[in-house]
Amino acid sequence: MIVELATSVIAGGLMGFSYYQQKGNGSDDAKKIQRICQNNSLTVKEDGKIKNIQLLRKTKIKDDECVIGKEYAYRIPLGLSFKDFEDKREYIQDGINNKQTSIPISFEDLKKLKLDRKLLKNIKSLLNQKKTVRKEIELSYDGVLKIRVYDEPLTKKYDYEKGLTSGWIVPVGKNRKGLIVHDFEKKAHIIVAGTTDFGKSNWVNSTINTLLLNKPEDATFTLIDLKGGLEFNRYRQIKQVKSYATNVEEAKEALQASVDQMDKITSHLLEKGYSNVKEAGFKERHFIVIDEAADMADNKECQELLKDIARKGRASGLRLVYTTQYPTAETISSQVKRNCIGRLCFVLDTVTASTVVLDQGGAEKLPPIQGRALYKDLGLNEVQTPYISSEMMNEIIGPNINIRTRKDDQTNEDDDHKGTTARKHTLITEEIGLS
């Protein structure tokens, strides 16, 4: 009886404290944002008066029934742009996280507490959590400035799951809006960049495995692994791989084979009056996946072939996944870049490198979390990309491995001595009847 009475009193006190804070006497992010903007000169002078952003409304952000933050909508003073506020994003986020004497506790937090003997322990745990949690913000503009303040950071781990997508759609990652995807039918090519060991290669692996799951009979690959051949070695014997290269000379041959096939398909489409393979009803798509494209930057022939694929490959069913950890104007040519609408960028060290990939800064400001990236097509989204384990990859790859006889192996070895890959560059010739 005494314990129940004590827990009720404590809970009631916390409810009152939370109500007091939310009425504006404690932490108020809306007012804090206005002060931060004023202190960072995000104001204009009009008729002798200083005009700041004007709060229009507050909206709770919910994940199902759980409140995970608030959205604040502001009217921007005439003379300021959305970019002015984007450039000050770090100042706004850091200002919101400026530690105060009071600790923000919401009604939603209190609803999770149980009125039992562990109440005091749970309250202490809640307070410690609130002291260390770091809020994150997102900015957008649709006529009014919207600043979404999330009570907790984006997840640091997202495990790959089977069956999330279908067709030529692959998962890019998750953010607070849900699953972000890349559709290779709508955006044929993608550039993937980022500092080593932050998730770039793992995302490429998750993409290859998704295509193997979704389109095992229709997806084929040219794999160019210029990092010693280790990253793509696991795929070498699967039936979908038509070409495999581990050095620049082999890469040039594989790219040339792809371009030759692209030209044949283009001629066939012209002859039959089709504008692309989709209209012609071709099912197969061929993916040219390059891990460390920077190693081909000095090879003029490779660069010309890549430009050809980027410019003309979409209509012929070729899809380019172009990855590098050294994004510069030399490693990503302007023609390749302009034809790759999809961009995925992990942590980079400079705003210059970020601009090469995304046409804007941002990747240099990403937290040093494996798998954290910025995805850009028409907009920009921060995502946690899926992590796919070696066990999962082996499970997916297993059914697709070709079992060869000794005679086949000997033939392949002879072919290897000639400096070419073991497979024919068939792409989709069988489907359209070309030779």
Stockholm file with secondary structure:
# STOCKHOLM 1.0

chainA/1-435         MIVELATSVIAGGLMGFSYYQQKGNGSDDAKKIQRICQNNSLTVKEDGKIKNIQLLRKTKIKDDECVIGKEYAYRIPLGLSFKDFEDKREYIQDGINNKQTSIPISFEDLKKLKLDRKLLKNIKSLLNQKKTVRKEIELSYDGVLKIRVYDEPLTKKYDYEKGLTSGWIVPVGKNRKGLIVHDFEKKAHIIVAGTTDFGKSNWVNSTINTLLLNKPEDATFTLIDLKGGLEFNRYRQIKQVKSYATNVEEAKEALQASVDQMDKITSHLLEKGYSNVKEAGFKERHFIVIDEAADMADNKECQELLKDIARKGRASGLRLVYTTQYPTAETISSQVKRNCIGRLCFVLDTVTASTVVLDQGGAEKLPPIQGRALYKDLGLNEVQTPYISSEMMNEIIGPNINIRTRKDDQTNEDDDHKGTTARKHTLITEEIGLS
#=GR chainA/1-435 SS CHHHHHHHHHHHHHHHHHHHIIIIISCCHHHHHHHHHHHTTCCEEETTEEECCEEEEEEEEEETTEEEEEEEEEECCTTCCHHHHHTTHHHHHHHHTCCCSSCCCCHHHHHTCCSSTTHHHHHHHHHHHHHHCCCEEEEEESSSEEEEEESSCCCSCCBCCTTSCCTTEEEEEEETTEEEEEETTTSCCEEEECCTTSSHHHHHHHHHHHHHHHCTTTEEEEEEECSTTCSSGGGTTBTTEEEEESSHHHHHHHHHHHHHHHHHHHHHHHHHTCSSHHHHTCCCEEEEEEECGGGGTTCHHHHHHHHHHHHHTTTTTEEEEEEESSCCTTTSCHHHHHTCCEEEECCCSCHHHHHHHHSSSCGGGSCSCTTEEEEESSSEEEEECCBCCHHHHHHHHGGGBCCCCHHHHHHHHHHHHTTSCSSCCCTTHHHHTCC
#=GC SS_cons         CHHHHHHHHHHHHHHHHHHHIIIIISCCHHHHHHHHHHHTTCCEEETTEEECCEEEEEEEEEETTEEEEEEEEEECCTTCCHHHHHTTHHHHHHHHTCCCSSCCCCHHHHHTCCSSTTHHHHHHHHHHHHHHCCCEEEEEESSSEEEEEESSCCCSCCBCCTTSCCTTEEEEEEETTEEEEEETTTSCCEEEECCTTSSHHHHHHHHHHHHHHHCTTTEEEEEEECSTTCSSGGGTTBTTEEEEESSHHHHHHHHHHHHHHHHHHHHHHHHHTCSSHHHHTCCCEEEEEEECGGGGTTCHHHHHHHHHHHHHTTTTTEEEEEEESSCCTTTSCHHHHHTCCEEEECCCSCHHHHHHHHSSSCGGGSCSCTTEEEEESSSEEEEECCBCCHHHHHHHHGGGBCCCCHHHHHHHHHHHHTTSCSSCCCTTHHHHTCC
//
